[in-house]
């Protein structure tokens, strides 16, 4: 799912959220947000760089929050 999103909109515009309710089925082995740390494992095996993984695990979200709060100042 992450790979498809990155292919569609680019790695700078994809972020995982904590709302696991009402979306597509979770990957095998994931129960809820507690298991989020296991999500990079398949990405590492798939050849994703550490930088790309950091982006969708929160880096992109933090970047957008910073941009929004800086514009308000």
SERO-939381 format. One line per field, with one value per residue: residue number from 1; chain; x, y, z of N, C-alpha, C in turn. Coordinates in steps of 0.001 Angstrom, whole numbers, plus 500000, padded with zeros to 6 digits. Layout:
REM residues N
seq: [NUM; ...]
mol: [A; ...]
nc1: [X; ...]
nc2: [Y; ...]
nc3: [Z; ...]
cac1: [X; ...]
cac2: [Y; ...]
cac3: [Z; ...]
cc1: [X; ...]
cc2: [Y; ...]
cc3: [Z; ...]
END
This chain:
REM residues 73
seq: [1; 2; 3; 4; 5; 6; 7; 8; 9; 10; 11; 12; 13; 14; 15; 16; 17; 18; 19; 20; 21; 22; 23; 24; 25; 26; 27; 28; 29; 30; 31; 32; 33; 34; 35; 36; 37; 38; 39; 40; 41; 42; 43; 44; 45; 46; 47; 48; 49; 50; 51; 52; 53; 54; 55; 56; 57; 58; 59; 60; 61; 62; 63; 64; 65; 66; 67; 68; 69; 70; 71; 72; 73]
mol: [A; A; A; A; A; A; A; A; A; A; A; A; A; A; A; A; A; A; A; A; A; A; A; A; A; A; A; A; A; A; A; A; A; A; A; A; A; A; A; A; A; A; A; A; A; A; A; A; A; A; A; A; A; A; A; A; A; A; A; A; A; A; A; A; A; A; A; A; A; A; A; A; A]
nc1: [500824; 501913; 503936; 502451; 501144; 503354; 504269; 502143; 501901; 504385; 507289; 507544; 505062; 503619; 502405; 502187; 499411; 497811; 495294; 493737; 491262; 488618; 489867; 491728; 492386; 494692; 498211; 499307; 499766; 499755; 498075; 497088; 497797; 499893; 501602; 502892; 505724; 506728; 506271; 508302; 509910; 509195; 509600; 512311; 513317; 512369; 513986; 513825; 515227; 516715; 516162; 513834; 512018; 511949; 510681; 507949; 507205; 506799; 508385; 507547; 505051; 505776; 507269; 505283; 503633; 505466; 505787; 503199; 502852; 504922; 504054; 501917; 503056]
nc2: [498815; 501263; 501494; 501719; 504165; 505889; 505604; 506795; 509510; 510382; 510211; 512279; 512968; 511118; 509625; 507654; 507288; 507277; 506356; 503595; 502658; 501693; 501744; 500163; 496590; 495638; 494871; 491450; 490120; 492523; 494130; 496552; 500040; 499583; 497839; 499250; 499814; 497529; 497850; 498949; 496774; 495033; 496979; 497574; 495175; 495337; 497150; 499863; 502969; 504129; 506804; 507219; 505602; 506887; 509235; 508491; 507407; 509474; 511730; 513266; 514177; 515715; 517676; 519013; 519963; 521747; 523609; 524683; 525818; 527709; 529499; 530643; 532266]
nc3: [500000; 500830; 498933; 496565; 497018; 497115; 494498; 493202; 494174; 495011; 497141; 498968; 499803; 501242; 504177; 507084; 509163; 512417; 512492; 512317; 511762; 509834; 507381; 504717; 504986; 507553; 507250; 507259; 510446; 511796; 514412; 515442; 516095; 517829; 516580; 514623; 514502; 513239; 510564; 508775; 508089; 505772; 503829; 503961; 503074; 500536; 499318; 499998; 500918; 503995; 504405; 502838; 504198; 506691; 505931; 505295; 507708; 509437; 509014; 506755; 507637; 509883; 508555; 507065; 509153; 510345; 508247; 508113; 510684; 510684; 508728; 510003; 511881]
cac1: [500000; 502826; 504610; 501500; 500941; 504562; 504266; 501083; 502058; 505770; 507663; 507453; 503654; 503001; 502671; 501306; 498736; 497502; 493885; 493665; 489864; 487823; 490661; 491951; 492862; 496084; 499080; 499320; 500565; 499508; 496798; 496671; 498900; 501025; 502487; 503441; 507175; 507109; 505963; 509442; 510617; 509046; 510136; 513765; 513550; 512012; 514965; 513622; 516319; 516328; 515590; 512460; 511211; 511763; 509704; 506550; 506912; 506591; 509137; 506717; 504030; 506443; 507629; 504058; 503266; 506389; 505455; 501945; 503042; 505789; 503247; 501027; 503812]
cac2: [500000; 502413; 501563; 502243; 505586; 506588; 505615; 507697; 510919; 510701; 509879; 513445; 513264; 509940; 509473; 506738; 507891; 506358; 505988; 502282; 502260; 501991; 501744; 498830; 495627; 495786; 493783; 490239; 490227; 493786; 494178; 497948; 501005; 499034; 497089; 500125; 499684; 496409; 498154; 499155; 495537; 494667; 498050; 497385; 494023; 495751; 498078; 501264; 503563; 504563; 508142; 507093; 505040; 507953; 510191; 508094; 507067; 510670; 512880; 514108; 514800; 516767; 518755; 519771; 520699; 522877; 524608; 525330; 526665; 528836; 530464; 531336; 533224]
cac3: [500000; 500866; 497638; 495570; 497296; 496698; 493033; 492742; 494509; 495349; 498514; 499845; 500075; 501842; 505606; 507799; 510304; 513506; 512395; 511686; 511822; 508659; 506160; 504157; 505985; 507974; 506784; 508073; 511655; 512495; 515121; 515548; 516112; 518598; 515699; 513584; 514316; 512377; 509167; 507862; 507746; 504352; 502982; 503908; 502200; 499186; 498777; 500369; 501688; 505339; 504257; 502345; 505285; 507684; 505400; 505446; 509109; 510242; 508529; 505885; 508466; 510655; 507632; 506753; 510368; 510484; 507222; 508489; 511859; 510318; 507967; 510945; 512708]
cc1: [500876; 503498; 503692; 501263; 502151; 504639; 503256; 501395; 503475; 506051; 507594; 506027; 502907; 503394; 501691; 500693; 498466; 496045; 493771; 492233; 489160; 488591; 490788; 492465; 494342; 496912; 499042; 500248; 500364; 498130; 496226; 497925; 500114; 502044; 503091; 504955; 507597; 506920; 507187; 510115; 510429; 509631; 511647; 514101; 513263; 512943; 514741; 514812; 515791; 515672; 514129; 511549; 510946; 510720; 508284; 506200; 506804; 507315; 508316; 505660; 504628; 506815; 506407; 503607; 504164; 506044; 504195; 502153; 503953; 504995; 502332; 501756; 503973]
cc2: [501260; 502590; 502142; 503741; 506396; 506665; 506624; 509169; 511338; 510532; 511055; 513752; 512079; 509877; 508469; 507480; 506855; 505931; 504689; 501769; 502663; 502041; 500347; 497878; 495865; 494640; 492602; 490424; 491518; 493763; 495586; 498824; 500482; 498349; 497946; 499992; 498515; 496734; 498404; 497870; 495125; 495721; 497922; 496229; 494381; 496785; 499542; 501749; 503958; 505940; 508072; 506568; 506105; 508960; 509724; 507654; 508303; 511905; 513819; 514856; 515942; 517954; 519633; 520570; 521921; 523982; 525380; 526277; 527842; 529894; 531256; 532394; 534481]
cc3: [500000; 499513; 496572; 495769; 496840; 495179; 492503; 492969; 494871; 496828; 499481; 500271; 500678; 503307; 506192; 508968; 511367; 513489; 511604; 511645; 510529; 507355; 505598; 505240; 506308; 507418; 507766; 509271; 512427; 513127; 515142; 515600; 516883; 517706; 514581; 513422; 513430; 510897; 508285; 507399; 506291; 503414; 502856; 502980; 500748; 498595; 499092; 501164; 503064; 505275; 503806; 503440; 506347; 507216; 505671; 506861; 510003; 509757; 507664; 506687; 509291; 509777; 507324; 507969; 510568; 509490; 507597; 509668; 511563; 509561; 508899; 511748; 511987]
END
